[in-house]
Amino acid sequence: MKISNETKIGALTVIVVAVLILGYSFLKGNDVFSGSNKFYAVYGSVDGLTVSKPVLVNGFQIGHVSKMQLRGDGKTTVEFKIKSEYNVPVNTLAKLVSTDLLGSKAIVFLLGDSKQLAENKDTLRADIQGTLAESLQPIQTKAENLMTKLDSSLAAINAILNPNFQKNVDRSFASIANSLQTLEGTTKKIDALVGSQTGHINGILSNAEMVSANLKVTTAGLNNVTNNFQKFSGDLANGHISQTLDNANKAVADLQQTLANVNSSKGSLGLLLHNDSLYRNLQAASDNLNLLFIDLKANPKRYVHFSVFGGGNKKD
């Protein structure tokens, strides 16, 4: 059977229209080849939300906004098409959130913990999150306050940096430069003085080194003296000190007894000290003996008789 050109053109036109419709539906986010469930939520404001905006769960798209309708009370009913392969608990929250600073919106499903699942065409709970611009409003306010304070600080700095202040600063820097020059000159003089006195300083250091060496030798000698003293102390401690002290005490006691006897006129020494008659007798005997020696010297023949020829004794 032969098909006319008109029939071919009509069939091609139908196919093209169907493709355009399907393509338009696909561009709007509708999946025409798979089933989906419809859910609804009512919002007081849908600023920035449009049809085909995504429905997200933890950042993953599970559907899109398919329809929006204004109600008589001023609120808006939003229809979502969710792929039938995803389960939505009945207590899920459909939250209208901002996605960028320009005010673009999307729907985020905060899945509930209920075991009961929402059925097709059920109405979910709705919530609206403030825009990012509104969230940044406190930061903007703080930034404006900071800029105000910064302007005040800059104004105060400008007031300080007046011509007189600049002159004072220049004068201060000039004084600092003069002080540095003076300090540099003083440093050079000190360097020259140290250079000229290097020999004396070396001599002083040499003397100090010699003193240190002598001190070291002296310290060694003191150590020897200390060791000897310790040895003597040890020998003294090990000696019979107690016995020696006892003997000394005994000797002192005997001496005291002897002195006591002398003082008490006992014995010859005591009598000699305390009785003058013995002294007088001894003195008389000494005088008589002295007279005898004198007479013996003057008249020796009276006491000694001898003859060379053995003659007899003669009487004077």
NORMO-V901731 format. One record per residue. N is the residue number from 1. PHI is phi in whole degrees, -180 to 180 (* if undefined). PSI is psi in whole degrees, -180 to 180 (NA if undefined). NEAR is the number of other ideal C-beta (glycine too) atoms within 10 Angstrom. Layout:
BEGIN
<<N:PHI:PSI:NEAR> <N:PHI:PSI:NEAR>>
END
This chain:
BEGIN
<<1:*:136:2> <2:-94:127:4> <3:-94:135:8> <4:-76:162:8> <5:-66:-34:7> <6:-64:-40:8> <7:-67:-41:10> <8:-63:-41:10> <9:-66:-41:10> <10:-65:-43:11> <11:-64:-40:11> <12:-65:-37:10> <13:-65:-43:10> <14:-61:-43:10> <15:-63:-43:10> <16:-63:-43:10> <17:-64:-43:10> <18:-62:-41:10> <19:-64:-41:10> <20:-63:-42:10> <21:-65:-46:11> <22:-64:-40:13> <23:-65:-40:11> <24:-64:-43:10> <25:-64:-38:12> <26:-68:-40:12> <27:-64:-31:9> <28:-76:-7:13> <29:102:4:17> <30:-84:131:16> <31:-95:103:14> <32:-81:-9:10> <33:-107:5:7> <34:-139:155:9> <35:-78:161:10> <36:-151:157:20> <37:-105:148:20> <38:-105:134:14> <39:-132:156:25> <40:-127:155:16> <41:-151:147:24> <42:-112:127:16> <43:-122:146:20> <44:-76:-27:11> <45:-148:135:11> <46:-124:37:20> <47:-61:124:12> <48:91:-10:16> <49:-94:132:20> <50:-132:166:10> <51:-63:144:13> <52:84:0:11> <53:-65:147:22> <54:-76:154:17> <55:-108:121:25> <56:-116:149:18> <57:-131:111:17> <58:56:37:9> <59:85:-3:7> <60:-104:132:9> <61:-81:126:12> <62:-116:-3:20> <63:-179:-163:24> <64:-153:167:22> <65:-79:121:23> <66:-102:-23:20> <67:-161:149:12> <68:-137:134:15> <69:-141:131:9> <70:-81:133:10> <71:-95:172:9> <72:-69:-25:5> <73:-87:7:8> <74:92:-8:8> <75:-87:167:14> <76:-122:131:18> <77:-94:127:16> <78:-113:133:25> <79:-105:134:15> <80:-114:140:24> <81:-109:117:21> <82:-114:135:21> <83:-58:136:15> <84:-66:-15:13> <85:-77:-11:10> <86:-105:131:15> <87:-90:138:11> <88:-120:114:23> <89:-62:154:17> <90:-67:-26:14> <91:-98:26:14> <92:-70:142:22> <93:-105:123:15> <94:-95:106:22> <95:-106:128:19> <96:-87:116:22> <97:-125:160:17> <98:-89:142:20> <99:-108:-15:16> <100:-157:177:11> <101:-72:-15:10> <102:-83:-4:10> <103:96:9:13> <104:-66:143:15> <105:-120:163:21> <106:-153:167:19> <107:-106:129:25> <108:-115:123:19> <109:-88:118:23> <110:-96:97:15> <111:-63:134:15> <112:-80:178:17> <113:-104:10:7> <114:-74:143:11> <115:-79:-17:7> <116:-81:130:9> <117:-94:146:13> <118:-73:141:19> <119:-95:167:10> <120:-56:134:11> <121:72:18:10> <122:-76:153:15> <123:-100:127:12> <124:-96:163:24> <125:-68:147:14> <126:-123:151:19> <127:-152:154:14> <128:-125:128:16> <129:-95:142:13> <130:-62:156:11> <131:-70:162:20> <132:-63:-34:16> <133:-64:-41:12> <134:-67:-36:10> <135:-66:-32:11> <136:-87:1:13> <137:-60:-45:12> <138:-61:-38:9> <139:-66:-40:9> <140:-63:-41:10> <141:-62:-44:10> <142:-64:-39:10> <143:-64:-41:11> <144:-63:-42:10> <145:-63:-40:10> <146:-64:-42:10> <147:-63:-37:10> <148:-62:-46:10> <149:-65:-37:10> <150:-65:-40:10> <151:-62:-42:10> <152:-63:-42:10> <153:-64:-43:10> <154:-64:-38:10> <155:-64:-41:10> <156:-64:-40:10> <157:-64:-41:9> <158:-63:-37:9> <159:-67:-35:9> <160:-71:-41:9> <161:-81:57:11> <162:-86:171:10> <163:-57:-40:7> <164:-64:-41:8> <165:-64:-41:11> <166:-63:-39:11> <167:-62:-44:10> <168:-62:-40:11> <169:-64:-44:11> <170:-60:-43:10> <171:-63:-39:10> <172:-64:-43:10> <173:-65:-36:10> <174:-65:-42:10> <175:-63:-41:10> <176:-63:-41:10> <177:-63:-42:10> <178:-64:-42:10> <179:-62:-40:10> <180:-65:-40:10> <181:-63:-44:10> <182:-61:-43:10> <183:-63:-39:10> <184:-64:-43:10> <185:-63:-43:10> <186:-62:-40:10> <187:-63:-41:10> <188:-63:-41:10> <189:-64:-42:10> <190:-63:-42:10> <191:-61:-43:10> <192:-64:-42:10> <193:-62:-44:10> <194:-64:-39:10> <195:-64:-40:8> <196:-72:-27:9> <197:-101:16:12> <198:-64:-41:10> <199:-61:-45:8> <200:-63:-41:9> <201:-63:-41:10> <202:-64:-40:10> <203:-62:-43:11> <204:-61:-42:11> <205:-66:-38:10> <206:-64:-44:10> <207:-62:-41:10> <208:-63:-36:10> <209:-67:-41:10> <210:-63:-44:10> <211:-59:-40:10> <212:-64:-40:9> <213:-66:-45:10> <214:-61:-40:10> <215:-63:-36:10> <216:-65:-44:9> <217:-64:-44:9> <218:-60:-39:10> <219:-62:-39:10> <220:-64:-42:10> <221:-62:-43:9> <222:-60:-36:10> <223:-64:-41:10> <224:-64:-43:10> <225:-60:-43:10> <226:-62:-41:10> <227:-64:-43:10> <228:-63:-43:10> <229:-63:-40:10> <230:-63:-39:10> <231:-64:-46:10> <232:-61:-42:10> <233:-62:-40:10> <234:-66:-42:10> <235:-64:-41:9> <236:-64:-38:9> <237:-70:-33:8> <238:-81:-15:8> <239:-72:173:10> <240:-87:66:9> <241:-66:-41:10> <242:-62:-45:8> <243:-65:-41:9> <244:-63:-42:10> <245:-65:-37:10> <246:-64:-44:11> <247:-63:-41:11> <248:-63:-42:10> <249:-62:-40:10> <250:-66:-42:10> <251:-63:-42:10> <252:-63:-40:10> <253:-64:-43:10> <254:-63:-42:10> <255:-62:-41:10> <256:-63:-39:10> <257:-65:-41:10> <258:-63:-46:12> <259:-63:-35:10> <260:-65:-41:11> <261:-65:-40:13> <262:-64:-43:17> <263:-70:-22:11> <264:-94:12:10> <265:65:28:13> <266:-97:135:12> <267:86:173:12> <268:-65:-43:9> <269:-65:-39:12> <270:-68:-42:15> <271:-64:-39:15> <272:-62:-37:14> <273:-77:-36:14> <274:-107:-14:13> <275:-117:114:11> <276:-82:-9:11> <277:-66:-42:8> <278:-62:-38:13> <279:-63:-42:12> <280:-67:-40:10> <281:-63:-45:10> <282:-63:-36:11> <283:-68:-41:11> <284:-65:-42:10> <285:-63:-39:10> <286:-66:-39:10> <287:-66:-44:10> <288:-63:-42:10> <289:-65:-36:10> <290:-67:-41:10> <291:-64:-38:10> <292:-64:-43:11> <293:-64:-38:10> <294:-65:-45:10> <295:-67:-37:12> <296:-64:-37:12> <297:-72:-36:8> <298:-79:-35:8> <299:-131:74:11> <300:-68:-30:9> <301:-68:-20:9> <302:-71:-22:10> <303:-116:-21:9> <304:-125:129:8> <305:-129:121:10> <306:-154:153:7> <307:-132:141:9> <308:-69:-34:5> <309:-101:8:4> <310:75:33:6> <311:-70:164:9> <312:-76:170:6> <313:-74:142:6> <314:-118:144:8> <315:-101:135:3> <316:-75:NA:5>>
END
